[in-house]
Amino acid sequence: MRVTINGSGHELPEGASVAHAVLALTGRTRGVAVAVNDEVVRRGAWDSTALADGDRIEVLTAVQGG
């Protein structure tokens, strides 16, 4: 299936979850926030939130420093 992650097209397997998309993009699970189609997805729901063809996913990574 084709989705958009942070403005770029990506191919993910059918049935992929938010967790799968986050790992594919960042390789991390901590310090990350996710929204799917402009709706924030709680970290506890990443594994159970299935993605669909055409979904828009925004993955934000926390950065420290100044």
Backbone hydrogen bonds in HBPLUS format (Angstrom, degrees):
<---DONOR---> <-ACCEPTOR-->    atom                        ^
c    i                          cat <-CA-CA->   ^        H-A-AA   ^      H-
h    n   atom  resd res      DA  || num        DHA   H-A  angle D-A-AA Bond
n    s   type  num  typ     dist DA aas  dist angle  dist       angle   num
A0012-LEU N   A0001-MET O   2.88 MM  11  5.38 165.3  1.90 158.7 163.5     1
A0054-GLY N   A0002-ARG O   2.75 MM  52  5.89 169.5  1.76 164.1 167.6     2
A0003-VAL N   A0010-HIS O   2.94 MM   7  5.43 164.9  1.96 159.3 164.2     3
A0010-HIS N   A0003-VAL O   2.82 MM   7  5.43 153.6  1.89 162.6 163.5     4
A0004-THR N   A0055-ASP O   2.97 MM  51  6.35 167.6  1.98 163.7 167.6     5
A0057-ILE N   A0004-THR O   2.69 MM  53  5.96 176.6  1.69 174.4 175.6     6
A0005-ILE N   A0008-SER O   2.83 MM   3  5.35 158.7  1.87 160.2 154.4     7
A0008-SER N   A0005-ILE O   3.05 MM   3  5.35 169.7  2.06 116.5 119.4     8
A0006-ASN N   A0057-ILE O   2.83 MM  51  6.29 161.3  1.86 163.4 168.1     9
A0016-ALA N   A0013-PRO O   3.08 MM   3  5.64 141.0  2.24 144.4 142.1    10
A0051-LEU N   A0016-ALA O   2.87 MM  35  5.85 164.0  1.89 170.0 164.7    11
A0020-HIS N   A0017-SER O   3.10 MM   3  5.15 118.4  2.50  96.0 110.3    12
A0021-ALA N   A0017-SER O   3.15 MM   4  6.55 157.1  2.20 149.9 155.5    13
A0018-VAL N   A0049-THR O   2.98 MM  31  5.84 139.4  2.14 156.3 168.8    14
A0022-VAL N   A0018-VAL O   2.94 MM   4  6.22 161.3  1.97 158.9 163.9    15
A0019-ALA N   A0046-TRP O   3.35 MM  27  4.88 155.1  2.42 108.6 105.3    16
A0023-LEU N   A0019-ALA O   3.02 MM   4  6.20 167.7  2.03 152.5 155.7    17
A0024-ALA N   A0020-HIS O   2.93 MM   4  6.07 153.6  2.00 146.6 154.5    18
A0025-LEU N   A0021-ALA O   3.01 MM   4  6.18 147.1  2.12 144.7 152.6    19
A0026-THR N   A0022-VAL O   2.80 MM   4  5.83 174.1  1.80 161.3 163.3    20
A0027-GLY N   A0023-LEU O   2.95 MM   4  4.21 126.7  2.24 103.1 118.0    21
A0062-ALA N   A0031-GLY O   2.77 MM  31  5.19 169.5  1.78 154.0 157.6    22
A0033-ALA N   A0060-LEU O   2.83 MM  27  5.14 157.3  1.88 149.4 156.8    23
A0060-LEU N   A0033-ALA O   2.84 MM  27  5.14 170.7  1.85 155.9 159.0    24
A0041-VAL N   A0034-VAL O   2.89 MM   7  5.73 168.3  1.91 149.6 150.0    25
A0035-ALA N   A0058-GLU O   2.99 MM  23  5.20 152.4  2.07 145.6 153.2    26
A0058-GLU N   A0035-ALA O   2.86 MM  23  5.20 163.3  1.89 153.6 158.5    27
A0036-VAL N   A0039-GLU O   2.86 MM   3  5.26 155.5  1.92 146.9 142.5    28
A0039-GLU N   A0036-VAL O   3.04 MM   3  5.26 154.7  2.11 109.4 117.3    29
A0037-ASN N   A0056-ARG O   2.71 MM  19  5.03 170.7  1.72 157.6 160.5    30
A0045-ALA N   A0042-ARG O   2.83 MM   3  5.39 157.7  1.88 118.3 126.0    31
A0046-TRP N   A0043-ARG O   3.23 MM   3  5.34 169.4  2.24 109.6 112.8    32
A0049-THR N   A0045-ALA O   2.98 MM   4  5.93 115.2  2.42 150.0 165.4    33
A0049-THR N   A0046-TRP O   3.43 MM   3  5.33 157.6  2.48  98.6 104.9    34
A0055-ASP N   A0052-ALA O   3.03 MM   3  5.69 157.2  2.09 147.3 145.5    35
